[in-house]
Amino acid sequence: MRKKILLLSVSAGSGHKRAAEALLACALAGDEEAEIRHLDVMDFVTAGFRKIYTDFYIRLVNRAPLLWGYLYHASNSAQANGFLEKLRRGVERLNARPLKKMLTGFQPDAIICTHFLPAEMLSHLIRKSELNCPVWVQVTDFDLHRMWVHDNMAGYFAANAEVAERMRQNGIPAQKIHVTGIPVMPGFTQRHDRRSCAAEYGLDPHKPTVLLMGGGAGVGDLDKLAAHLLRLETPFQLITLAGNNTQMLHKMQALAQHYPGKLLPLGFSNKVERLMACADLVITKPGGLTTSECLASGVAMIVTSPIPGQEERNADFLLEQGVALKAHDHISLAYRLNVLLSQPEKLHEMRRKALALGKPHAAADVLTQVFGRQEANTMQTAS
């Protein structure tokens, strides 16, 4: 019988969804006889809950990041049996009823959660004996928040050894913890030829190349930032990704007319691995998924505007490992970019460390563990 694997993410930020998409793409590219589904848990909750959970989060991190940072740390140290925590869990469980109905219809053999919300909902269902399949949790940052930790999970996948240690310190048994890395798309498992990738985009493969990323939504003043960087006298070519922000893409295209042969503006791309193969350096926010892609590609980073909380922890990890620099504003970003471009030996060393740190096969390692454990459970049931 074909195994049924369910991937559950939450559309609060893009990283959780992209991790699930990477697992789905890896499964479809493999030889496993399985039916794989990826679902957004926000499609199974009330409109009010969805608005609070996703829209409020996005507005908060964009307009009041310091408040989000306070909430992140406060919730990490909150008592599990406190009134507010009990109230929060109660509201989430009320919204789990449509999810439970979907699970009854699909009857998955295993579930992988790339966000803590479905893991918490499913933990409650397992405790009430209303769900009996194994549930796995993929943490998508280089840090562990307490809200990721739940009872009754089959196993946890950690980005690195430090996150695994945090899991152990939070009471997760060592045998349930697997250091796999954060899943990235199958395209990152290959070493792409820089010359052919550069030719695909009309770039000079011999010229230093910088990739400026604005995320899936193309947030931030990319045009102003690009204009500031392009005034540097150090020769380089700049690729900008505006994501789905068509207005920003048009601004970047207008700017490119003033810098022929130096600026390549692009919108959303599903070939980020080929763009990173062209690049020596990536300028990005330190999200767990984007930085994992950079590490898998072996490119150095300058990280900017980290969201207080998880992205600050991601930035700390990258800086400690010597694969990134951090810029606080446009001036410091231009200065750090100029330093790295004028010191190719330093940039080369950062790229070497990034490649050594990357885990391009994380998705396959996660699926191997899940499929292997499911096969073992099936054999035990049959015997």
Secondary structure as GFF3:
##gff-version 3
##sequence-region A 1 383
A	DSSP	beta_strand	3	9	.	.	.	ID=ss1
A	DSSP	alpha_helix	15	29	.	.	.	ID=ss2
A	DSSP	beta_strand	34	40	.	.	.	ID=ss3
A	DSSP	three_ten_helix	41	44	.	.	.	ID=ss4
A	DSSP	alpha_helix	47	50	.	.	.	ID=ss5
A	DSSP	pi_helix	51	55	.	.	.	ID=ss6
A	DSSP	alpha_helix	56	63	.	.	.	ID=ss7
A	DSSP	alpha_helix	65	77	.	.	.	ID=ss8
A	DSSP	alpha_helix	83	94	.	.	.	ID=ss9
A	DSSP	alpha_helix	97	106	.	.	.	ID=ss10
A	DSSP	beta_strand	110	113	.	.	.	ID=ss11
A	DSSP	alpha_helix	116	127	.	.	.	ID=ss12
A	DSSP	beta_strand	135	138	.	.	.	ID=ss13
A	DSSP	three_ten_helix	146	148	.	.	.	ID=ss14
A	DSSP	beta_strand	155	158	.	.	.	ID=ss15
A	DSSP	alpha_helix	161	169	.	.	.	ID=ss16
A	DSSP	three_ten_helix	174	176	.	.	.	ID=ss17
A	DSSP	beta_strand	177	179	.	.	.	ID=ss18
A	DSSP	three_ten_helix	186	189	.	.	.	ID=ss19
A	DSSP	alpha_helix	194	200	.	.	.	ID=ss20
A	DSSP	beta_strand	209	213	.	.	.	ID=ss21
A	DSSP	alpha_helix	222	230	.	.	.	ID=ss22
A	DSSP	beta_strand	237	241	.	.	.	ID=ss23
A	DSSP	alpha_helix	246	256	.	.	.	ID=ss24
A	DSSP	beta_strand	263	266	.	.	.	ID=ss25
A	DSSP	alpha_helix	272	278	.	.	.	ID=ss26
A	DSSP	beta_strand	281	284	.	.	.	ID=ss27
A	DSSP	alpha_helix	288	297	.	.	.	ID=ss28
A	DSSP	beta_strand	300	304	.	.	.	ID=ss29
A	DSSP	alpha_helix	310	320	.	.	.	ID=ss30
A	DSSP	beta_strand	324	327	.	.	.	ID=ss31
A	DSSP	alpha_helix	330	342	.	.	.	ID=ss32
A	DSSP	alpha_helix	344	357	.	.	.	ID=ss33
A	DSSP	alpha_helix	362	382	.	.	.	ID=ss34
###
